[in-house]
Amino acid sequence: MKVSSWLQPFLFAVIYGLLAFFSIDAQDSANLSTLIWPSAGILLGALMLTPARQWPKWMIIAGLLHTAASLASDRPLSLALLFTVADLSVMGVIAALWRHRVGEAQTLTQPRSLFWFIGLVVVGCIAGGLLTDEVLEWLHQPTAHYGWTTWTVSGGIGCLVGAPLVMAWSSFRVRLIGGPNKQNLLIGLLWFVALLVTAEIAFDGPTSTWVFGDTNYELTYLPLLFVVLVALVWEERGTTLALVTLALIAGANTLQGEGPFVFEAQQRSLALLEVQGYIGAAALMGLTMSAINASRQQALKLAASWKVRFEGALLSSRHLMYEFDPHSGRISWGGEVQALLGLPATALTTLDDFLAHVHPDDRQPFIDHAQFSDKGGDEIVTRSYRFRFRCADGEYYTAVVTGAPIVDFDGEVYRVDGLFHLESELTVVQQV
């Protein structure tokens, strides 16, 4: 949905604030670990989408809300400011480097931009975690039991889930037409429901007990399959929706002491780190598959558009395109064969079929052309032949074929491509 300039900061503040207060409230205060820090992803997504001149407003809103949430959880002011500055600094650096490397393409649907995003998030969050841990030791503050990995994992996974969500849905429009077709919509819905069911079985203790009679959580990794399947059908927006859903189910149940990563003798913070790793794996798989599929769809659309242009050019110039395969002896045609020659394309599928319509006195050049008596070595040598061609009315018309053999790396000709057109008036042929 498109929102006005005054509403954007408001929505950002509401979403960022709710996530920040929830995450800090759910933290393990003894180890300073949270389930995930999705607010980092929301901030990063906003920075990646907007030019640098707009960054101060996002930074100010995020900084105030981050600090307020930390103080509300009884953190000392020094710790609140440290985590706020670290979060804002790392997100700003990641966004700046990403925009510098990928240019103005504000999307994660291309493999190049996605891989830069993932790489910068990993490196940036590791560097931020190490630096934060050093500052905590310098301030003689109690640090997380697992050191820098706590801040790194919670922030990094928050970026992998939150930033793609912002970028995918920021330009959403409610459309009456367009978008996924009905079949893809239903198939994607089927995979999404399967994701919900398997995730609930895998992470919810009562549901697992009801299905299997115990809480062995046998289907822990099955939801990852359905994340990929949703990404294949619903593409970027569906992928982010699936990731958020899986993160909510896995995270909420882990916080309740349920799921495959919770054990009786295990510290709560370790279970939080492990489930975040699970969510991160799902994010990497889903986002990568979504980018690959988007690139494939873009390539198909580009190919289709060029096909339309190519066929339009042939039709408007009253040409036909041919491709001759010397190994099979078959000819493929492009263009309106029936309209221009009065013959169906199926009547000219082999060289012998074509020669049967060429005047007997003009056939030898085509035989030489087919035998590649002059293929020009490594260079493409184009030849034009003027000849008489018999159309559907039984009359001969002056035609011109222009083409050349294509030589492969072994010096062998593997096809002949060219153009064919009639020089005579075509209306006679079309009336037959």
MOMO-V620372 format. One record per residue. SS is DSSP state (H for helix, E for strand, L for the rest). OMEGA is omega in degrees with one decimal (* if undefined). D_LAST is the distance of its C-alpha to the last C-alpha in Angstrom with 1 decimal. Layout:
BEGIN
SS_OMEGA_D_LAST, SS_OMEGA_D_LAST
END
This chain:
BEGIN
L_-179.8_56.2, L_-177.5_56.8, L_-179.5_60.4, L_-175.4_62.3, H_-179.9_64.5, H_-178.1_67.7, H_-179.8_66.5, H_177.9_65.5, H_179.6_69.1, H_178.9_70.3, H_178.2_67.8, H_-179.1_68.7, H_-179.1_72.4, H_-177.0_72.1, H_-179.4_70.1, H_-177.9_72.0, H_179.7_75.3, H_-179.8_74.7, H_-179.2_73.7, H_-179.4_76.5, H_179.0_79.2, H_-175.8_77.8, H_-179.5_77.6, H_177.4_81.1, H_-178.6_82.5, L_-174.3_81.1, L_170.8_82.5, E_-172.1_85.2, L_-179.6_87.9, L_-177.3_89.9, L_179.7_87.1, L_-178.7_85.2, E_177.2_82.0, L_177.2_79.3, L_165.9_76.6, L_176.9_74.0, L_-176.0_74.0, H_178.5_70.6, H_177.4_71.8, H_179.0_71.3, H_177.9_67.6, H_177.9_67.3, H_-179.0_69.0, H_178.7_67.0, H_178.9_63.7, H_179.6_64.7, H_-179.2_65.7, H_-177.0_62.5, H_-170.8_60.4, L_176.2_62.3, L_-173.6_63.4, H_-178.8_67.0, H_178.9_68.2, H_-176.2_67.8, H_-177.7_69.6, H_-178.2_73.1, H_177.8_72.5, H_-179.5_71.2, H_-178.5_74.1, H_179.9_76.7, H_-178.9_75.4, H_-179.2_75.2, H_179.9_78.5, H_-178.0_80.4, H_178.2_78.9, H_-179.9_79.5, H_-180.0_83.1, H_179.2_83.7, H_178.8_82.4, H_179.1_84.6, H_179.3_87.7, H_178.6_87.1, L_177.1_87.3, L_171.4_90.7, L_174.4_89.6, L_-178.8_91.9, H_-179.5_90.6, H_178.3_90.5, H_179.9_88.2, H_-179.7_86.0, H_-179.6_85.5, H_-178.4_85.0, H_178.1_82.1, H_-179.4_80.6, H_179.9_80.7, H_-178.7_79.5, H_-178.7_76.5, H_-178.3_75.5, H_-177.9_75.9, H_179.8_73.9, H_178.2_71.0, H_179.6_71.0, H_179.6_71.0, H_-178.7_68.2, H_-179.2_66.0, H_-179.7_66.7, H_179.8_65.9, H_179.3_62.7, H_178.4_61.4, H_-175.7_62.3, H_-175.2_60.5, H_178.0_57.2, L_-175.1_57.0, L_-179.4_55.6, L_-175.1_53.5, L_-177.1_55.5, L_174.6_54.2, L_-177.6_55.2, L_175.1_51.7, L_-178.1_51.2, H_-177.8_53.2, H_-178.9_54.8, H_179.5_56.2, H_-177.5_57.3, H_173.7_59.1, H_179.2_60.9, H_-178.6_61.9, H_-179.4_63.2, H_-179.9_65.1, H_177.6_66.7, H_-179.5_67.8, H_-177.3_69.4, H_-177.9_71.2, H_-178.6_72.1, H_175.1_73.5, H_179.3_75.5, H_178.8_77.0, H_178.8_77.7, H_178.2_79.4, H_-179.1_81.6, H_179.0_82.6, H_179.4_83.4, H_178.4_85.5, H_179.6_87.5, H_177.5_88.2, H_177.5_89.3, H_179.2_91.8, H_178.5_93.0, L_-178.7_93.7, L_177.6_95.4, L_176.6_93.1, L_-178.8_92.4, L_179.0_89.1, L_-179.1_86.6, L_-178.2_87.7, L_172.3_84.6, L_-174.2_84.9, L_-176.9_81.9, H_-178.6_79.4, H_179.9_80.1, H_-177.4_78.9, H_-176.0_76.1, H_-177.1_74.6, H_178.3_74.8, H_-178.2_73.4, H_179.2_70.7, H_175.2_69.4, H_177.7_69.5, H_-177.6_67.3, H_179.7_64.8, H_-172.1_64.5, H_-176.4_65.1, H_176.6_63.3, H_178.4_59.8, H_179.3_60.4, H_-175.6_61.0, H_-178.3_58.1, H_-172.2_55.6, H_-178.3_56.6, L_-178.9_57.6, L_-177.1_54.1, L_175.0_53.3, L_173.0_51.4, L_-175.6_50.9, L_176.4_47.2, L_177.6_45.4, L_179.0_42.2, L_-178.5_41.7, L_-178.3_44.1, L_176.0_44.1, L_-173.2_41.7, H_-178.7_43.4, H_178.9_43.2, H_178.7_44.9, H_-179.0_47.4, H_178.8_48.5, H_177.9_48.7, H_177.4_50.7, H_177.6_52.9, H_179.4_53.5, H_-179.0_54.6, H_177.0_56.7, H_177.3_58.5, H_175.9_59.1, H_179.2_60.6, H_-176.1_62.9, H_-177.3_64.1, H_178.0_64.7, H_178.9_66.4, H_178.3_68.7, H_-174.4_69.6, H_-172.2_70.2, H_-178.8_72.4, L_-176.3_74.0, H_179.9_77.0, H_179.3_77.1, H_178.3_73.4, H_178.6_73.8, H_-179.8_76.8, H_-177.4_75.1, H_-172.4_72.2, H_-177.5_74.0, L_177.2_77.6, L_-179.6_78.7, L_178.7_77.8, L_176.9_76.5, L_-175.8_73.3, L_-173.0_71.2, L_-174.0_67.9, L_-174.0_68.9, L_177.3_65.9, H_176.8_63.3, H_178.5_62.6, H_177.9_61.5, H_-176.9_58.6, H_171.2_57.4, H_179.3_57.9, H_-179.6_55.3, H_175.0_52.9, H_179.3_53.2, H_-179.7_52.5, H_-173.6_49.3, H_-176.2_47.9, H_175.4_49.7, H_-166.2_49.9, H_-176.5_52.6, H_177.5_53.9, H_178.9_54.0, H_-179.3_55.8, H_177.3_58.5, H_178.6_58.9, H_-179.5_59.4, H_178.9_61.9, H_179.5_63.9, H_179.2_64.0, H_179.5_65.2, H_179.4_67.7, H_-178.3_69.2, H_-178.2_69.5, H_-177.3_70.9, H_-177.5_73.1, H_-179.6_74.6, H_176.4_75.5, H_176.4_77.1, H_179.5_79.2, L_-179.3_80.4, L_179.1_81.5, L_175.6_78.7, L_-173.4_75.9, L_-176.7_75.7, L_-178.6_77.3, L_176.0_80.5, L_-173.5_83.5, L_-175.5_87.0, L_-174.3_88.8, L_176.2_86.1, L_-177.6_86.5, H_-177.9_84.2, H_179.1_83.0, H_177.0_81.7, H_178.4_79.6, H_179.0_78.2, H_-177.3_77.3, H_179.9_75.7, H_175.1_73.5, H_175.0_72.4, H_177.0_71.3, H_178.8_69.3, H_178.1_67.6, H_177.7_67.0, H_177.5_65.3, H_-180.0_63.0, H_179.9_62.2, H_-179.8_61.4, H_-177.3_59.1, H_-178.5_57.3, H_178.8_56.9, H_179.1_55.7, H_178.9_53.1, H_179.6_52.0, H_178.9_51.5, H_-179.8_49.6, H_178.7_47.3, H_177.3_46.8, H_177.5_46.0, H_-179.9_43.4, H_178.5_41.8, H_178.1_41.8, H_178.0_40.2, H_178.2_37.4, H_178.6_36.9, H_178.1_36.8, H_179.1_34.3, H_-180.0_32.1, H_177.1_32.3, H_177.5_31.5, H_178.6_28.4, H_179.0_27.2, H_-178.7_28.1, H_-179.9_26.5, H_176.5_23.1, H_179.1_23.4, H_178.2_24.1, H_-176.5_21.2, H_-177.2_18.8, H_179.2_20.5, H_178.7_20.7, L_176.8_17.1, L_168.7_18.8, E_174.9_18.8, E_177.6_22.2, E_174.2_23.1, E_-177.0_26.3, E_177.6_27.3, E_-176.5_30.3, L_-177.6_32.2, L_-179.8_34.3, L_-177.8_31.6, L_-176.5_28.9, E_-179.9_26.4, E_174.2_24.0, E_-176.0_23.5, E_172.9_20.8, E_-177.2_21.3, L_-176.9_18.7, L_-178.2_15.2, H_-177.9_13.6, H_-176.5_10.6, H_-174.2_10.1, H_-176.2_10.9, H_-175.0_9.5, L_-179.1_6.7, L_173.8_9.8, L_179.9_12.6, H_179.5_15.9, H_178.1_17.6, H_-177.1_15.9, H_-173.7_17.7, L_178.9_21.1, E_178.3_23.3, H_178.3_24.0, H_176.9_23.4, H_-177.9_19.9, H_-178.5_19.2, H_179.1_21.0, L_179.2_19.1, L_178.0_16.1, E_179.0_18.6, L_-177.2_19.8, H_-179.0_23.1, H_-175.6_25.1, H_-172.3_24.1, L_-173.5_24.8, H_177.5_28.5, H_179.9_28.4, H_176.1_26.5, H_176.8_29.0, H_179.7_31.8, H_-179.2_30.3, H_-179.9_30.1, H_175.2_33.7, L_179.5_35.0, L_177.7_37.0, L_-178.8_37.6, L_169.6_37.9, L_178.4_40.6, L_-179.2_43.3, L_-178.7_43.7, L_177.1_41.5, L_-179.9_37.7, L_-178.2_36.4, L_179.5_32.9, E_175.8_30.9, E_-179.5_27.8, E_174.7_25.7, E_-173.6_23.3, E_178.2_21.1, E_-175.1_18.0, E_-179.5_15.3, E_-178.9_12.6, L_-172.9_9.3, L_-179.2_6.9, L_180.0_6.0, L_178.6_9.8, L_176.9_10.7, E_177.8_13.4, E_178.7_13.7, E_-178.8_17.2, E_177.9_17.8, E_174.3_21.1, E_179.4_22.7, E_-177.7_26.1, E_-178.0_28.3, E_174.5_31.7, E_177.0_33.6, E_-175.0_35.7, E_179.7_39.2, L_-175.9_41.5, L_178.9_45.2, L_-179.4_45.9, L_-179.9_43.9, L_176.7_41.2, E_-179.7_37.5, E_172.7_36.1, E_175.2_32.5, E_-179.3_30.3, E_177.8_28.5, E_-178.9_26.3, E_-179.0_23.3, E_172.9_19.9, E_177.3_17.7, E_176.7_15.6, L_-178.9_17.6, L_178.4_15.0, L_-173.1_13.2, L_-176.0_10.5, H_178.4_9.0, H_-179.0_7.0, H_-176.5_5.6, H_-179.3_5.5, L_-177.2_3.8, L_*_0.0
END
